[in-house]
């Protein structure tokens, strides 16, 4: 087990014309499970490969435990990596695949290697597969072998590069729980890269969000969800995504009147709302954000009601997603018992405590509690 420290990490390609990772600072505690998430091309896999030693940083430092490993070759780092495509040797048995790393990188005897492989196989519930070859295994079994091959080395650091992407939905759910159980049982520091924000939110002790190679926000999943520092994070974390509306602000008379510039709706914040959040609204245009689950159906004529037409009703079990014509992508998540059909007119509202206001130019959440964190224009 080890603490991981990343300082001012940068990776360039094509003589600096492409910056994959830009000035990344990250501290990962001993035994912590950190998920790294972001859209395709955000730099998450490049970061993982630099931690593994498969890519050399353009600048910056990486420490694993007490050792600076920035210039240390991958085979000399006490790191085990699990890949998306399993990366098993097709001509070797499960036992040989799991034992290969031990034979190449440790001084264990044959008997010691066998004991460790068998014990790990039992932990992964694949002991009956040790004489099989990868072509004889299902996708889930292959992934268990890949995990077992990493675990058997007892590394200081686990690295996971979207390991569940090739599995079906049911198997992904069970494997998520299995990975969490094993990491918790072994207490090994782990960095898990995924494009699936649901996976990132449910698995990690801490979530790290990247965009265009830049750190956007990090923290406990619930904190990031409830207090996004900018519009990008707010829109990326959560499913369905947060609703966004361009609003004009009238702060006269001690009140804050938010209105659609096109005149489609008005929403009045209480006089003390900005004061409670210790924020002064100095601009006249912002982006309002509210999550679908915080939008509710209300009576016509109620205060702060927004009138809209239902475009699509999407049943999802106990809930329904109402796609509404308030904006191009405005969704309300309501109880499945709400009886509405496409074409119906409906009144909607939300509580001011659920409102996020983002700076129209920078995307920063002006009411956010972590405004000092790195932000970027969406």
DAMO-V647742 format. One record per pair of residues at least 12 apart in sequence whose C-alpha atoms are under 8 Angstrom apart, sorted by the first residue. I is the first residue (numbers start at 0). J is the second residue. D is the distance in whole Angstrom. If there is no record, write none. Layout:
I;J;D  I;J;D
//
This chain:
0;29;6  0;30;6  0;64;8  0;154;7  0;155;4  0;156;6  0;186;7  0;187;5  0;188;6  1;28;7  1;29;5  1;30;7  1;63;6  1;64;5  1;155;5  1;156;7  1;187;8  1;188;6  2;26;8  2;27;6  2;28;5  2;29;4  2;30;8  2;63;6  2;64;5  2;188;7  3;26;6  3;27;5  3;28;7  3;29;7  3;61;7  3;62;6  3;63;5  3;64;6  4;24;8  4;25;6  4;26;5  4;27;6  4;61;6  4;62;5  4;63;7  5;23;7  5;24;5  5;25;5  5;26;6  5;59;8  5;60;6  5;61;5  5;62;7  6;22;8  6;23;6  6;24;5  6;25;7  6;59;6  6;60;5  6;61;6  7;21;8  7;22;4  7;23;5  7;24;5  7;58;7  7;59;5  7;60;7  8;20;7  8;21;7  8;22;5  8;23;5  8;24;7  8;56;7  8;57;8  8;58;6  8;59;4  8;60;6  8;61;8  9;21;5  9;22;5  9;23;7  9;56;6  9;57;6  9;58;5  9;59;6  10;45;8  10;55;8  10;56;5  10;57;5  10;58;7  11;56;8  11;57;6  18;212;7  19;40;8  19;41;7  19;42;5  19;45;7  19;211;7  19;212;5  20;41;8  20;42;5  20;45;7  20;46;7  20;211;8  20;212;4  20;213;6  21;212;5  21;213;5  22;59;8  22;213;7  23;213;7  23;214;6  27;188;8  28;188;7  29;187;7  29;188;6  30;186;5  30;187;5  30;188;4  30;189;7  31;186;8  31;187;7  31;188;5  31;189;6  31;204;7  31;205;8  32;182;8  32;188;6  32;189;5  32;190;6  32;191;8  32;202;8  32;203;5  32;204;5  32;205;7  33;189;6  33;190;5  33;191;6  33;203;5  33;204;6  33;205;5  33;206;6  33;207;7  34;190;6  34;191;5  34;192;6  34;193;7  34;199;5  34;200;8  34;202;7  34;203;5  34;204;8  34;205;6  34;206;5  34;207;6  35;190;7  35;191;6  35;192;5  35;193;6  35;199;7  35;206;6  35;207;5  35;208;6  35;209;7  36;192;6  36;193;5  36;194;6  36;195;7  36;196;6  36;199;7  36;206;7  36;207;6  36;208;5  36;209;6  37;193;8  37;194;6  37;196;8  37;208;6  37;209;5  37;210;6  37;235;8  38;194;6  38;209;8  38;210;7  39;194;7  40;210;8  40;211;7  40;212;8  41;209;6  41;210;5  41;211;4  41;212;5  41;213;8  42;209;7  42;210;7  42;211;7  42;212;5  42;213;8  43;192;6  43;209;7  43;212;8  44;160;7  44;192;7  47;158;7  47;160;7  47;190;8  47;192;7  51;73;6  51;76;7  51;78;6  51;79;8  51;80;7  51;158;8  52;69;8  52;71;7  52;72;6  52;73;4  52;76;8  53;72;8  53;73;6  55;69;7  55;70;7  56;69;7  63;155;8  74;104;8  77;154;5  77;155;6  77;156;7  78;154;5  78;155;6  78;156;5  78;157;6  78;158;7  79;149;5  79;150;8  79;152;7  79;154;6  79;156;6  79;157;5  79;158;6  80;149;6  80;157;6  80;158;5  80;159;6  80;160;8  81;145;6  81;146;6  81;149;7  81;157;8  81;158;6  81;159;5  81;160;6  81;162;6  82;145;8  82;159;6  82;160;5  82;161;7  82;162;5  83;160;6  83;161;5  83;162;4  83;163;7  83;164;6  83;165;7  84;162;7  84;165;7  85;141;7  85;142;6  85;145;6  85;162;8  86;145;8  87;133;7  87;141;8  87;145;7  88;133;8  89;132;7  89;133;6  89;134;7  90;132;7  90;133;8  91;132;6  91;133;8  92;129;7  92;130;5  92;131;5  92;132;4  92;133;7  93;128;7  93;129;5  93;130;6  93;131;6  93;132;6  93;133;7  93;144;7  94;116;7  94;129;5  94;130;6  96;148;7  97;116;6  97;144;7  97;145;8  97;147;7  97;148;4  97;149;8  97;151;7  98;112;6  98;113;7  98;116;6  98;148;7  98;151;8  100;148;8  100;152;7  101;151;8  101;152;6  115;151;6  116;151;6  119;147;6  119;150;7  119;151;6  120;144;8  120;147;6  123;143;6  123;144;8  123;147;7  125;140;7  125;143;7  125;144;7  138;165;8  138;166;7  139;166;7  139;170;7  142;162;7  142;163;8  154;187;8  155;187;6  155;188;7  156;187;6  156;188;5  156;189;6  156;190;8  157;187;7  157;188;6  157;189;5  157;190;6  158;189;6  158;190;5  158;191;6  158;192;8  159;189;8  159;190;6  159;191;5  159;192;6  160;191;6  160;192;5  160;193;7  161;191;7  161;192;6  161;193;5  161;194;7  175;198;8  175;202;7  179;202;7  196;235;8  196;236;6  196;237;7  197;237;7  197;238;8  200;220;5  200;221;8  201;220;8  203;219;8  203;220;7  204;219;6  204;220;7  205;217;7  205;218;5  205;219;5  205;220;6  206;218;6  206;219;6  206;220;6  206;223;8  208;232;7  214;373;6  214;374;8  215;228;8  215;229;8  215;232;7  215;372;8  215;373;5  215;374;5  215;375;7  216;228;7  216;232;7  216;372;7  216;373;7  216;374;8  223;236;8  224;236;6  224;237;7  226;367;6  226;368;7  226;369;8  227;364;7  227;367;7  228;363;6  228;364;5  228;367;6  228;368;8  228;369;6  228;370;6  228;372;7  228;374;7  229;357;7  229;362;5  229;363;4  229;364;5  229;374;6  229;375;8  230;357;6  230;362;5  230;363;6  230;364;7  230;377;7  231;362;7  231;376;8  231;377;5  239;291;7  239;330;8  240;290;7  240;291;7  241;288;6  241;289;6  241;290;4  241;291;6  242;287;8  242;288;5  242;289;5  242;290;6  242;291;7  242;328;7  242;329;5  242;330;7  243;286;6  243;287;5  243;288;5  243;289;7  243;329;8  244;259;8  244;286;5  244;287;5  244;288;7  244;326;7  245;259;6  245;260;7  245;284;7  245;285;6  245;286;5  245;287;6  246;258;5  246;259;5  246;260;6  246;284;6  246;285;5  246;286;6  246;287;6  247;259;6  247;260;6  247;283;6  247;284;5  247;285;6  248;282;8  248;283;5  248;284;6  248;285;7  249;283;7  250;280;8  253;270;5  254;267;7  254;268;7  254;269;6  254;270;5  255;267;6  255;268;5  255;269;7  255;270;7  256;268;6  263;325;8  264;305;6  264;306;8  265;303;7  265;305;7  266;303;5  266;304;8  267;303;6  268;351;6  276;366;6  278;365;7  278;366;7  284;358;8  284;359;6  285;356;6  285;357;6  285;358;5  285;359;5  286;356;6  286;357;5  286;358;7  286;359;6  287;354;7  287;355;6  287;356;5  287;357;6  288;354;6  288;355;5  288;356;6  288;357;7  289;349;8  289;353;6  289;354;5  289;355;6  290;331;8  290;353;8  291;329;8  291;330;5  291;331;4  291;332;5  292;331;6  292;332;5  292;333;7  293;331;8  293;332;8  293;349;6  293;350;7  293;353;7  294;331;5  294;332;7  294;333;8  294;347;7  294;348;6  294;349;5  295;331;7  295;332;8  295;333;7  295;347;6  295;348;6  295;349;6  296;333;8  296;345;7  296;346;6  296;347;5  296;348;7  297;345;8  297;346;5  297;347;5  297;348;6  298;346;6  299;345;8  299;346;5  300;346;8  303;348;6  304;346;6  304;347;5  304;348;5  305;346;5  305;347;5  305;348;6  306;325;8  306;344;7  306;345;6  306;346;5  306;347;6  307;323;6  307;324;6  307;325;6  307;344;6  307;345;6  307;346;6  307;347;8  308;323;6  308;324;6  308;325;8  308;341;8  308;342;6  308;343;6  308;344;5  308;345;6  309;321;6  309;322;6  309;323;5  309;324;7  309;339;8  309;340;7  309;341;5  309;342;5  309;343;5  309;344;6  309;345;7  310;322;5  310;323;5  310;324;7  310;341;5  310;342;6  311;323;7  311;340;7  311;341;5  312;339;7  312;340;6  312;341;7  314;335;7  315;335;8  316;335;7  317;334;6  317;335;5  318;332;7  318;333;6  318;334;5  318;335;4  318;336;8  319;332;6  319;333;5  319;334;6  319;335;5  320;332;5  320;333;6  321;333;7  355;367;8  360;376;7  361;375;7  361;376;5  361;377;7  362;374;8  362;375;7  362;376;5  362;377;6  363;375;8  363;376;8
//
